[in-house]
């Protein structure tokens, strides 16, 4: 998008006249809509709560937690909702959708009531919309009326701010029916055990391992991502416990976003360590911003998952286009360690699993910009995966 403002306008002078303060519009939440939603929830035997970025935006994580506890229901999240519900809680099933956890996709397929909270049902989350949650009635809670029924059929909806809506819904929920859901929760727990995230744990440096260790070494800090396979691994393998500890461009798919976002996050939260996880393709898009971080002495940690290809596109070419690779091999002789040092950042290269913890802990102790270049293989693909055009009940696990 190009917005061209003529020079005579940008150079013109005018008197500044402050306008009246913007008054936030009050959105009245329908009491009858709330009561019907509560009745549907109270009558359900196998409910699933699916929450998205609206929970983060409205600051409704506590209300979401209380509602989930009140009705004894499993909770799945979209990528933009990560951190809105504790990632280490037994009721949390993981991300839903194309690269969602097996238990989340199973729950969405088998539930009798699907409660969507502050989310937009993108194709990456819902898969084939025509086959989505066919056994369930769907309640959609959202502040934007345009989202209701746009992508997925809705049996009932409540329009309103998520935080306010859940706070008003909570007193209407009956705890008497919690006991009737014990078999459902047991089944979900069994599916979590049966369908865990898996990767080869050997003496090969794998992106899943690197990202898993980032989450364990920096459990309460801020994780930022670029776009691609590493982004999905960060959604899968890190247990986000608080809102706004996971920052990503989501459906915008903006390669190069993460480094600038990490700089902003580090300025906004100087009490936290900020780690940006990048692919080598994304790092090339915006690597010059390492100079910005160094110039302003911003102590971010840039972790490059360097597989020498555009990983996500290559995965699709491998799985769905007969391995006809086109424009995804970006192997070169660029030395990211030397590039980072040229910007006067600290730089570390990691080539084995045994070097990961040492590098991350060393970076944590440096109060400056650090770039960690992790040399990984080209064929560590993201699983689970729902093939494009398929339903989430057709998840592939390898």
DAKA-V275361 format. One record per residue. N is the residue number from 1. RES is the residue in three letters. SS is DSSP state (2 for helix, 1 for strand, 0 for the rest). PSI is psi in degrees with one decimal (* if undefined). OMEGA is omega in whole degrees, -180 to 180 (none if undefined). Layout:
n	res	ss	psi	omega
N	RES	SS	PSI	OMEGA
N	RES	SS	PSI	OMEGA
This chain:
n	res	ss	psi	omega
1	UNK	0	127.1	177
2	UNK	0	122.2	173
3	UNK	0	110.8	-175
4	UNK	0	112.6	180
5	UNK	0	118.9	-177
6	UNK	0	147.3	-176
7	UNK	2	-38.2	-177
8	UNK	2	-26.1	178
9	UNK	2	-44.0	-179
10	UNK	2	-26.7	-179
11	UNK	0	-7.9	-177
12	UNK	0	155.6	177
13	UNK	0	144.9	179
14	UNK	0	160.2	178
15	UNK	0	136.1	178
16	UNK	0	122.1	178
17	UNK	0	108.1	-179
18	UNK	0	136.3	179
19	UNK	0	173.6	178
20	UNK	0	146.9	178
21	UNK	0	142.1	178
22	UNK	0	124.7	179
23	UNK	0	122.5	179
24	UNK	0	128.8	179
25	UNK	0	133.0	179
26	UNK	0	123.0	179
27	UNK	0	113.7	-179
28	UNK	0	123.8	180
29	UNK	0	128.2	-177
30	UNK	0	123.0	178
31	UNK	2	-36.6	179
32	UNK	2	-36.4	177
33	UNK	2	-39.2	177
34	UNK	2	-44.2	-178
35	UNK	2	-41.0	179
36	UNK	2	-40.6	178
37	UNK	2	-43.4	179
38	UNK	2	-41.8	180
39	UNK	2	-42.9	179
40	UNK	2	-40.8	179
41	UNK	2	-45.1	-178
42	UNK	2	-29.6	-179
43	UNK	2	-14.2	-174
44	UNK	0	151.2	177
45	UNK	0	-27.1	-176
46	UNK	0	67.1	-179
47	UNK	1	152.9	172
48	UNK	1	130.5	174
49	UNK	1	128.9	177
50	UNK	1	115.0	-174
51	UNK	1	147.2	-178
52	UNK	0	-159.4	-175
53	UNK	2	-19.7	177
54	UNK	2	-30.6	177
55	UNK	2	-40.2	178
56	UNK	2	-47.8	-176
57	UNK	2	-35.8	-177
58	UNK	2	-2.6	-179
59	UNK	0	40.3	-171
60	UNK	0	20.1	-175
61	UNK	2	-38.3	179
62	UNK	2	-41.0	178
63	UNK	2	-39.9	177
64	UNK	2	-45.3	-180
65	UNK	2	-44.7	-179
66	UNK	2	-39.6	179
67	UNK	2	-41.7	179
68	UNK	2	-40.5	178
69	UNK	2	-39.2	-176
70	UNK	2	-36.6	-175
71	UNK	2	0.2	178
72	UNK	0	59.7	-177
73	UNK	0	148.3	172
74	UNK	1	156.2	-178
75	UNK	1	126.1	172
76	UNK	1	155.4	-178
77	UNK	1	155.0	168
78	UNK	0	171.4	178
79	UNK	2	-37.7	-179
80	UNK	2	-10.9	178
81	UNK	2	-4.3	-177
82	UNK	0	132.4	-174
83	UNK	0	-15.5	179
84	UNK	0	-14.6	176
85	UNK	0	140.6	-174
86	UNK	0	123.9	-177
87	UNK	0	-14.2	179
88	UNK	0	9.4	-179
89	UNK	0	141.3	-179
90	UNK	0	-27.8	-179
91	UNK	0	-12.0	-178
92	UNK	1	126.8	-178
93	UNK	1	-12.7	-179
94	UNK	1	-174.3	179
95	UNK	1	149.5	178
96	UNK	0	148.5	167
97	UNK	0	-149.9	-171
98	UNK	0	-43.8	177
99	UNK	0	30.2	-179
100	UNK	0	167.1	179
101	UNK	0	149.2	180
102	UNK	2	-40.2	-179
103	UNK	2	-35.8	179
104	UNK	2	-46.3	-180
105	UNK	2	-35.4	175
106	UNK	2	-46.1	-178
107	UNK	2	-40.3	180
108	UNK	2	-31.3	-179
109	UNK	2	-32.6	-173
110	UNK	2	-10.0	-177
111	UNK	0	157.7	176
112	UNK	0	-9.9	176
113	UNK	1	122.2	-179
114	UNK	1	113.6	-176
115	UNK	1	102.6	-179
116	UNK	1	126.8	-174
117	UNK	1	111.8	175
118	UNK	0	49.0	-179
119	UNK	0	163.1	-170
120	UNK	0	6.2	177
121	UNK	0	54.3	176
122	UNK	0	164.2	180
123	UNK	2	-27.9	178
124	UNK	2	-25.6	-180
125	UNK	2	-41.7	-172
126	UNK	2	-12.4	-177
127	UNK	1	-140.0	178
128	UNK	0	110.3	-174
129	UNK	2	-29.3	-176
130	UNK	2	-19.1	-179
131	UNK	2	8.7	-173
132	UNK	0	130.5	173
133	UNK	0	51.6	-174
134	UNK	0	-22.0	-180
135	UNK	0	-1.7	-171
136	UNK	0	152.0	161
137	UNK	1	148.4	-175
138	UNK	1	125.7	171
139	UNK	1	131.3	179
140	UNK	1	119.4	177
141	UNK	1	119.1	-177
142	UNK	1	153.7	179
143	UNK	0	-17.9	-174
144	UNK	0	110.1	180
145	UNK	2	-26.4	-178
146	UNK	2	-19.6	-179
147	UNK	2	-19.0	-175
148	UNK	0	120.6	179
149	UNK	0	6.6	-176
150	UNK	0	-45.1	-177
151	UNK	0	-35.1	-176
152	UNK	0	139.9	178
153	UNK	0	145.5	-180
154	UNK	0	129.4	179
155	UNK	0	-26.6	178
156	UNK	1	153.2	179
157	UNK	1	158.0	173
158	UNK	1	122.1	179
159	UNK	1	125.8	178
160	UNK	0	166.9	174
161	UNK	0	134.4	-174
162	UNK	2	-44.8	-178
163	UNK	2	-47.3	-180
164	UNK	2	-39.6	-179
165	UNK	2	-47.9	-179
166	UNK	2	-36.4	178
167	UNK	2	-37.2	179
168	UNK	2	-25.9	180
169	UNK	2	-33.8	-173
170	UNK	2	-46.7	-179
171	UNK	0	-17.6	-178
172	UNK	0	-7.8	-178
173	UNK	0	134.8	-178
174	UNK	0	127.0	176
175	UNK	2	-6.9	-178
176	UNK	2	-25.9	-177
177	UNK	2	-1.6	-178
178	UNK	2	-41.1	-178
179	UNK	2	-27.7	-179
180	UNK	2	-9.7	-178
181	UNK	2	8.6	-177
182	UNK	2	-38.4	179
183	UNK	2	-38.2	178
184	UNK	2	-45.5	-180
185	UNK	2	-33.9	177
186	UNK	2	-41.4	179
187	UNK	2	-42.0	179
188	UNK	2	-42.9	178
189	UNK	2	-39.3	178
190	UNK	2	-40.2	179
191	UNK	2	-35.5	176
192	UNK	2	-39.6	179
193	UNK	2	-34.1	-177
194	UNK	2	-31.4	-174
195	UNK	0	58.5	180
196	UNK	0	166.4	171
197	UNK	0	138.0	-177
198	UNK	0	145.4	168
199	UNK	0	161.8	-178
200	UNK	0	119.7	178
201	UNK	0	93.3	-177
202	UNK	0	-158.7	-178
203	UNK	0	21.8	178
204	UNK	0	137.4	179
205	UNK	0	116.3	-177
206	UNK	0	144.0	-177
207	UNK	2	-35.9	-180
208	UNK	2	-41.2	-179
209	UNK	2	-44.4	180
210	UNK	2	-47.5	-176
211	UNK	2	-36.4	175
212	UNK	2	-42.0	179
213	UNK	2	-34.9	175
214	UNK	2	-45.6	-180
215	UNK	2	-33.8	-178
216	UNK	2	-32.7	179
217	UNK	2	-29.4	180
218	UNK	0	62.3	-171
219	UNK	0	-24.8	-176
220	UNK	0	13.8	-178
221	UNK	0	-171.3	-173
222	UNK	1	124.8	179
223	UNK	1	128.0	177
224	UNK	1	148.8	176
225	UNK	1	159.3	167
226	UNK	0	-138.6	-176
227	UNK	0	133.3	176
228	UNK	0	-155.6	-178
229	UNK	2	-43.6	-179
230	UNK	2	-34.5	178
231	UNK	2	-45.2	179
232	UNK	2	-39.2	176
233	UNK	2	-37.5	179
234	UNK	2	-33.1	175
235	UNK	2	-35.0	-174
236	UNK	2	-43.7	-165
237	UNK	2	-3.0	177
238	UNK	0	132.2	-179
239	UNK	0	95.5	-179
240	UNK	0	129.1	-174
241	UNK	0	-18.2	-176
242	UNK	0	151.1	176
243	UNK	0	151.1	176
244	UNK	0	24.2	171
245	UNK	0	-4.1	174
246	UNK	1	120.6	-177
247	UNK	1	120.7	-179
248	UNK	0	159.5	-178
249	UNK	0	-5.9	176
250	UNK	2	-134.4	-176
251	UNK	2	-12.5	178
252	UNK	2	-25.8	176
253	UNK	0	45.4	-172
254	UNK	0	96.9	174
255	UNK	0	132.6	-177
256	UNK	0	-8.9	-179
257	UNK	2	-40.4	-166
258	UNK	2	-41.8	-176
259	UNK	2	-45.6	177
260	UNK	2	-39.7	179
261	UNK	2	-37.1	179
262	UNK	2	-40.3	177
263	UNK	2	-44.7	178
264	UNK	2	-42.5	-180
265	UNK	2	-39.2	-179
266	UNK	2	-34.4	177
267	UNK	2	-40.3	-179
268	UNK	2	-31.0	-179
269	UNK	0	73.9	-179
270	UNK	0	-12.5	179
271	UNK	0	-7.3	-177
272	UNK	0	150.0	166
273	UNK	0	141.9	180
274	UNK	1	123.4	-179
275	UNK	1	121.0	175
276	UNK	1	122.5	178
277	UNK	1	123.3	-174
278	UNK	1	150.9	166
279	UNK	1	164.1	-179
280	UNK	2	-31.8	177
281	UNK	2	-43.3	179
282	UNK	2	-39.6	-180
283	UNK	2	-37.2	178
284	UNK	2	-29.8	-177
285	UNK	2	-31.0	-169
286	UNK	2	25.3	-174
287	UNK	0	-22.6	-179
288	UNK	0	-20.0	179
289	UNK	2	-8.7	169
290	UNK	2	-35.8	177
291	UNK	2	-39.5	178
292	UNK	2	-47.2	-179
293	UNK	2	-41.3	180
294	UNK	2	-44.9	-178
295	UNK	2	-36.9	-178
296	UNK	0	9.7	177
297	UNK	0	51.6	-179
298	UNK	0	117.7	-171
299	UNK	0	65.2	176
300	UNK	1	158.2	174
301	UNK	1	117.3	180
302	UNK	1	112.7	179
303	UNK	1	115.4	-179
304	UNK	1	118.4	173
305	UNK	1	93.3	-167
306	UNK	1	93.3	179
307	UNK	0	5.6	174
308	UNK	0	18.0	175
309	UNK	1	164.9	169
310	UNK	0	91.7	-163
311	UNK	2	-46.7	-175
312	UNK	2	-43.0	178
313	UNK	2	-40.8	179
314	UNK	2	-36.7	178
315	UNK	2	-42.2	178
316	UNK	2	-41.8	179
317	UNK	2	-36.5	-180
318	UNK	2	-43.4	-173
319	UNK	2	-33.0	-170
320	UNK	2	-5.1	-178
321	UNK	0	29.9	173
322	UNK	0	29.6	-180
323	UNK	0	30.7	174
324	UNK	0	88.0	-174
325	UNK	0	130.2	-179
326	UNK	0	118.5	173
327	UNK	0	26.2	178
328	UNK	0	-8.0	177
329	UNK	1	109.5	-178
330	UNK	0	26.4	178
331	UNK	0	138.5	179
332	UNK	0	-179.0	180
333	UNK	0	19.8	178
334	UNK	0	127.0	177
335	UNK	0	101.0	-176
336	UNK	2	-29.3	178
337	UNK	2	-46.9	179
338	UNK	2	-36.6	178
339	UNK	2	-45.2	179
340	UNK	2	-41.2	180
341	UNK	2	-31.6	177
342	UNK	2	-28.6	175
343	UNK	0	3.5	-179
344	UNK	0	28.5	170
345	UNK	0	157.0	171
346	UNK	1	145.9	-177
347	UNK	1	140.0	-180
348	UNK	1	140.0	174
349	UNK	1	133.1	-179
350	UNK	1	130.2	-180
351	UNK	0	-11.1	-180
352	UNK	0	156.6	178
353	UNK	2	-35.3	-178
354	UNK	2	-17.4	-179
355	UNK	2	-9.5	-172
356	UNK	2	-55.5	-177
357	UNK	2	-43.3	-179
358	UNK	2	-43.6	-179
359	UNK	2	-44.8	-178
360	UNK	2	-41.2	-180
361	UNK	2	-35.6	176
362	UNK	2	-43.4	179
363	UNK	2	-37.5	-180
364	UNK	2	-29.3	-178
365	UNK	0	-6.8	179
366	UNK	0	128.5	179
367	UNK	0	55.3	-178
368	UNK	0	177.3	180
369	UNK	0	128.1	-179
370	UNK	1	134.8	175
371	UNK	1	123.1	178
372	UNK	1	113.0	-179
373	UNK	1	112.2	-178
374	UNK	1	113.9	-178
375	UNK	1	107.7	-179
376	UNK	0	170.9	179
377	UNK	0	173.5	-175
378	UNK	0	-9.6	-169
379	UNK	0	24.2	174
380	UNK	0	91.8	-176
381	UNK	0	163.5	-177
382	UNK	0	119.2	173
383	UNK	0	151.5	1
384	UNK	0	163.4	177
385	UNK	1	133.9	172
386	UNK	1	119.5	180
387	UNK	0	147.7	180
388	UNK	0	134.6	180
389	UNK	0	-8.4	-180
390	UNK	0	164.9	176
391	UNK	1	161.0	-178
392	UNK	2	-7.4	173
393	UNK	2	2.0	179
394	UNK	2	39.2	-177
395	UNK	1	135.4	173
396	UNK	1	137.8	-178
397	UNK	0	-4.6	175
398	UNK	0	*	none
